[in-house]
């Protein structure tokens, strides 16, 4: 009877070992994904190259705004489209359910995926900023680089939270793919085109508080010579509010399997 009781006890691996193993595995999967590389790096760099020509750059605004646009689109596509779709596919394939029944604590599974995604986005953002300042002739200070990294971390958190909420509310990977693309278009239209006033004054006022609009405001001001103003504080608070709300939705309604 004692032997049976001992055999039924689940021996959990050391937390550090389990987390390192998950981080290593998730990093390998992400690095091997060509789609993730294109979404997080190639697209923003392509935008910077195209806008480095005088006419294209002038149409979109000053260089700091263009770099902010590239950074925002890179984070949006990588986190909202890439992360949510990968998570949905793993759920449909049963990967998440198999990981859940292992002795590894369930919270480490999601923590590992999110940490790898954030680190990857930060590295990509640094590369994009370096390419942007070279192509557009800017000379940001070391403090501005640090602020860009901090804003990129906030932006990654915002779009990861939205992607997590999407996966929590929708179980089908195909549906998540379709809804994610529609949501991407809506966010881009509101944040970028809406801010220009093309869609009307009401949309212009609303657009600056959307995730894309608020993040572009922060990026533009920390990369440019503009000092920190009240509008930046409000934009940061809006981003943090999005993180809290969508993280709650994503955690509260997240399911490890499709049924």
C-alpha positions in Angstrom: 0.0 0.0 0.0 2.9 2.3 0.8 4.6 1.5 -2.5 1.4 2.3 -4.4 1.0 5.6 -2.7 4.6 6.5 -3.4 4.2 5.5 -7.1 1.2 7.8 -7.5 3.1 10.9 -6.3 4.0 13.2 -9.1 7.6 14.3 -8.9 7.9 17.8 -10.4 11.2 18.8 -12.0 13.0 21.9 -10.5 11.3 25.0 -11.7 14.4 26.6 -13.1 15.1 23.5 -15.2 11.6 23.3 -16.5 11.5 26.9 -17.4 14.9 26.8 -19.2 13.8 23.8 -21.2 10.6 25.5 -22.3 12.4 28.7 -23.2 15.0 26.7 -25.2 12.3 24.8 -27.1 10.1 27.9 -27.8 13.2 29.9 -29.0 14.1 27.1 -31.4 10.6 26.9 -32.8 10.4 30.7 -33.2 13.8 31.0 -34.9 12.9 28.3 -37.3 9.7 30.0 -38.3 10.3 32.1 -41.4 6.9 33.8 -41.0 7.9 35.1 -37.6 11.1 36.6 -39.0 9.3 38.3 -41.9 6.6 39.7 -39.6 9.0 41.1 -36.9 11.9 42.3 -39.0 11.7 42.2 -42.8 8.4 44.2 -43.1 9.6 47.1 -40.9 13.0 47.3 -42.6 11.3 47.3 -46.0 9.1 50.2 -44.9 12.2 52.1 -43.8 14.0 51.4 -47.1 11.1 52.6 -49.2 10.5 55.7 -47.1 14.2 56.6 -47.1 13.6 58.2 -50.5 12.8 61.9 -50.1 9.3 61.9 -51.7 8.0 58.8 -49.9 9.4 60.0 -46.6 7.8 63.5 -46.9 4.4 62.1 -47.6 4.4 60.0 -44.4 5.8 62.6 -42.1 9.1 63.3 -40.4 11.7 60.5 -40.0 10.8 59.8 -36.3 7.2 59.2 -37.3 8.3 56.9 -40.1 10.5 54.9 -37.8 7.7 54.7 -35.2 5.4 53.5 -37.9 7.8 50.7 -38.9 8.3 49.6 -35.3 4.5 49.6 -34.6 3.7 47.6 -37.7 6.4 45.1 -36.9 5.1 44.6 -33.3 1.5 44.5 -34.5 2.0 41.8 -37.2 4.4 39.7 -35.1 2.4 39.7 -31.9 -1.2 39.9 -33.1 -0.9 37.7 -36.2 2.1 35.5 -35.6 1.7 34.8 -31.8 -2.0 34.2 -31.8 -2.0 32.0 -34.9 0.9 29.9 -33.6 -0.8 29.4 -30.2 -4.1 28.5 -31.9 -2.4 25.9 -34.1 -0.6 24.4 -31.1 -3.9 24.1 -29.3 -5.6 22.4 -32.2 -2.7 20.0 -32.7 -2.9 19.1 -29.0 0.6 20.4 -28.2 -0.7 22.6 -25.3 -2.8 19.8 -23.8 0.2 17.4 -23.9 2.4 20.0 -22.2 -0.3 20.7 -19.6 -0.4 17.0 -18.4 3.4 17.0 -17.8 4.7 17.8 -14.2 5.7 21.2 -15.4 3.5 24.0 -13.9 1.0 25.3 -16.4 1.9 28.9 -15.9 5.5 28.3 -17.1 4.2 27.1 -20.5 2.6 30.5 -21.3 5.3 32.5 -19.5 8.0 30.8 -21.7 6.1 31.6 -25.0 5.4 35.2 -24.1 9.0 35.8 -22.8 10.5 34.4 -26.0 8.1 36.5 -28.1 8.9 39.7 -26.2 12.7 39.2 -26.4 12.5 38.5 -30.1 10.5 41.6 -30.7 12.9 43.7 -28.6 15.9 42.5 -30.6 14.0 43.1 -33.9 13.0 46.6 -32.7 16.6 47.5 -31.9 17.7 46.4 -35.4 14.9 48.4 -37.0 15.8 51.5 -35.0 19.5 51.2 -36.0 18.5 50.8 -39.7 16.0 53.6 -39.5 18.4 56.2 -38.0 21.1 55.3 -40.5 18.7 55.6 -43.5 17.0 58.7 -42.3 20.1 60.5 -40.9 19.0 60.7 -37.3 21.4 60.8 -34.3 19.5 59.6 -31.2 21.2 59.6 -27.8 21.8 56.5 -25.7 18.8 57.5 -23.5 16.6 57.6 -26.6 17.6 54.1 -27.5 16.7 52.9 -24.0 13.4 54.7 -24.3 12.7 53.0 -27.6 13.4 49.6 -26.1 11.1 50.4 -23.2 8.3 51.6 -25.5 8.8 48.5 -27.7 8.4 46.3 -24.6 5.1 48.1 -23.8 4.0 47.7 -27.4 4.8 44.0 -27.5 2.8 43.6 -24.3 -0.2 45.5 -25.8 -0.4 43.4 -29.0 0.4 40.1 -27.2 -2.4 40.8 -24.8 -4.8 41.4 -27.7 -3.6 38.2 -29.4 -4.0 36.3 -26.2 -7.6 37.6 -25.8 -8.3 36.6 -29.4 -7.2 33.1 -28.7 -9.1 33.0 -25.5 -12.4 34.1 -27.1 -12.1 32.0 -30.3 -11.1 28.4 -30.5 -10.7 27.8 -34.2 -7.3 28.5 -35.8 -9.0 29.4 -39.1 -11.3 31.8 -37.4 -8.5 33.4 -35.5 -6.5 33.8 -38.7 -9.5 35.6 -40.4 -10.4 37.7 -37.4 -6.8 38.6 -36.8 -6.4 39.9 -40.3 -9.6 42.0 -40.1 -8.5 43.3 -36.7 -5.1 44.2 -38.1 -6.7 46.2 -40.9 -9.0 48.0 -38.5 -6.2 48.9 -36.1 -4.0 50.1 -39.0 -6.7 52.2 -40.5 -7.7 53.8 -37.2 -4.2 54.3 -36.0 -2.4 55.5 -39.1 -4.9 56.8 -41.6 -7.3 58.0 -38.9 -4.5 60.1 -37.4 -4.0 62.0 -40.7 -7.6 63.2 -40.7 -8.5 61.5 -44.0 -11.3 59.6 -42.3 -12.8 62.7 -40.5 -12.1 64.7 -37.4 -14.0 62.4 -35.1 -11.9 59.4 -36.2 -8.8 61.5 -35.9 -9.6 62.3 -32.3 -10.3 58.6 -31.5 -7.3 57.3 -33.5 -4.7 58.7 -31.1 -6.1 56.5 -28.3 -6.1 53.3 -30.3 -3.3 50.8 -29.6 -1.5 51.7 -32.8 -2.1 55.5 -32.5 -0.9 55.6 -28.8 2.2 53.5 -29.6 3.1 55.6 -32.6 2.8 58.7 -30.5 5.3 57.3 -27.9 7.7 56.0 -30.6 7.7 59.3 -32.5 8.3 61.4 -29.4 11.1 59.3 -27.9 12.9 59.0 -31.2 12.5 62.6 -32.2 13.7 65.7 -30.3 10.3 66.3 -28.6 10.5 66.2 -24.9 8.1 64.1 -22.8 4.7 65.9 -22.6 1.3 65.2 -21.1 0.1 63.6 -24.3 2.8 60.9 -24.0 1.8 60.2 -20.4 -1.8 59.7 -21.5 -0.7 57.5 -24.4 1.4 55.3 -22.0 -1.6 55.0 -19.7 -3.8 54.0 -22.6 -1.3 51.3 -23.6 -1.1 50.0 -20.0 -4.9 50.0 -19.8 -5.1 47.8 -23.0 -2.6 45.4 -21.5 -4.6 45.0 -18.3 -8.0 44.6 -20.0 -6.9 42.2 -22.8 -4.7 40.2 -20.5 -7.6 39.6 -18.1 -9.8 38.5 -21.1 -7.1 36.2 -22.5 -6.4 34.5 -19.1 -10.0 34.4 -18.0 -11.4 32.7 -21.1 -8.4 30.8 -22.4 -8.9 27.1 -23.1 -6.2 24.5 -23.4 -8.1 22.5 -25.9 -10.7 23.3 -28.6 -13.6 21.5 -26.9 
